[in-house]
Amino acid sequence: MSAEEDTANQGRLLARVHGPQDVKRMSGTELDNLAAEIRDFLVAKVSRTGGHIGPNLGVVELTLALHRVFDSPRDRLLFDTGHQAYVHKIITGRQAGFDQLRQRGGLSGYPSQAESEHDIIENSHASTALSYADGLAKAYALRGEARSVVALVGDGALTGGMCWEALNNIAAAGNPLVIVVNDNGRSYAPTIGGLADHLSTLRLNPGYEKVLDAVKDALGSTPLVGKPMYEVLHAVKRGIKDAVAPQAMFEDLGIKYVGPVDGHDVAAVETALRAAKNFGGPVIVHAVTRKGYGYRPAEEDEADCLHGPGGAFDVETGQLVAAPAVKWTHVFADELVAIADERPDVVGITAAMAEPTGIAKLARKYPERTYDVGIAEQHAATSAAGLALGGLHPVVAVYATFLNRAFDQVLLDVAMHKLPVTFVLDRAGITGPDGPSHYGIWDMSVFGVVPGLRIAAPRDAATLREELREAVAVDDGPTVVRFPTGAVAADLPAVRRVGTVDVLTESARTDVLLVAVGSFGQLGMEVAARVAEQGYGVTVVDPRWVRPVPAELVELAAGHRLVVTVEDGVRIGGVGDALAQAMRDADVQVPLRDLGVPADWHPHGSRNQILADLGLTAQDVARDVTGWISRLDTQTVDALPLPNNTPTHN
């Protein structure tokens, strides 16, 4: 074929795919070519928008096989984790949406019910799909509906405890349910844990490739006759039991096992899936894949196989196009290592996110003092409690949204014992493209009720370093240090400090006390300048430690005519609510208005777009503050109508 013909045919098969039925009609050769076209498509599109490229390159053939064997949406396909569903989106008619992947008005980076009837769960927190699948299978059994339920579990999700709780119940129920284990040995980075080691041993076995070939040949030459077919498979894998160990573990749970199969061989995966579908009970299909498969920069990226580039990247090299900026995560990582240099009792913990949270830098210098527990935030919190009981000071670094999963452990295992554990929450507040499941807007509200827990919200690199050191110096209870994603803002020095509260600017007039939480410090300064143009004086403060509410903050509030709080967390139970309660307790009668994020599911888009939608820009806040203070002489603030752009309590 000439170069001209090759160019003309590029994407030819993909253009014919408008739904799963189009994939079902293709020949084996066409499927192989389609897989290559899908990889080219993914690299081209994701290189412009950013997103999860590595995991999706690894599941191309798996997803093709799933859609050939099962009849979505009648049969339910569940993805765990949800970031490996891009190929599923392509096959189910959403190719056009990839031009705006993870952007306002474009495709979500995860399954989305609003996008397609083929998506049933918006599953972007790992290790949950098996529980969903257990419930769905039970529901269909009770309703007498002959519908298949399939969970594609991988990218480290089996390190999460919910998976094992679900497996126990799935085995006990005995309902038809297919669990596809996408075994790529990784979550974000190489997967950690006993199961991971077990599967790694399998992959490293000298007879492993022969096992794959033997299974593939056996499946390919055996007629598909339902349960008898499965018994043949059962006999085959019993014959190679000494070489392939996982089936013993799964079958001890009462779940049949098929595999391992080559996850990049559509025919092999398809045959295994058909056998599992026809068995009539719970079956695990173990598919071995390579994360980033077919794209050299991803395959050669040892850190995380280009798991999720945060922005546009060069197709040839896989390197980000934008010049690297100093990010909040980098500042934290550097300071943690500096603290660890000084304090041998400081150790680091993360939940499968060593690189994204910055803990990897500590691991490179002090590997014996760094623990990656896999996708297991609950275990991370209680393990940290044990480390603290043993005389160490653990620093647990996770995304803000994921600590929600460990609330009980933080409350009862850490805080009730008054243990010195520091939780560092990356991606706090509105994070943008990853959408509502990843927004870190709940932490200040949810964890604000924990007795004895102190929460810090730094505004810049200098205060992050300072507050992290203050946090690890606390020895009588847990602490939280939270910060947003992206590039860190320029340092914003305080004009003075009152107790623990930083005063960022003040005027001769004491009309408004503007409490700017964390990264909203610069916004507070812009608001003060705008309001000053209208003749009013604004004092802008950064409380630094927002829980418990500093007594000095209440005292400052008493000296002003109006208090306004601005935060990037939910308003209900947030910093504004907490300050209002503290003011009531101190009998401070100054009116307070709180600006923040409504407790709702906010769509994906850039951080700035979403903050603008919520009325959390300097222009919006200044307009609100000016309106409130200008009418204060004639009305009480509580009686004033809210401006149209001001979010209300849900």
Secondary structure, DSSP 8 states (H G I E B T S, - for coil): --HHHHHHHTTTTGGG-SSHHHHHT--HHHHHHHHHHHHHHHHHHHHHH---HHHHHTTHHHHHHHHHHS-TTTSEEEEESGGG-HHHHHHTT-GGGGGGTTSTTS--SS--TTT-TT------STT-HHHHHHHHHHHHHHHT----EEEEEETTGGGSHHHHHHHHHHHHH---EEEEEEE-SBSSSB--SHHHHHHHHHHH-TTHHHHHHHHHHHHHHS---SHHHHHHHHHHHHHTTTT--HHHHHHHTT-EEEEEEETT-HHHHHHHHHHHHHHSSEEEEEEE--TTTT-HHHHT-TTTSS---SS-B-TTT--BSS----BHHHHHHHHHHHHHHH-TTEEEEESS-HHHHSHHHHHHH-GGGEEE--S-HHHHHHHHHHHHHTT-EEEEEEEHHHHGGGHHIIIIIIITTT---EEEEESBB---TT-GGG-B-SHHHHGGGSTT-EEE--SSHHHHHHHHHHHHH--SS-EEEE--SSB-------SEEETTEEEEE--S---EEEEE-GGGHHHHHHHHHHHHTTT--EEEEE-SEEES--HHHHHHHHTSSEEEEEEEEESTTSHHHHHHHHHHHTT----EEEEEE-SS----S-HHHHHHHTT-SHHHHHHHHHHHHHTTTTS-GGGS---TTS----
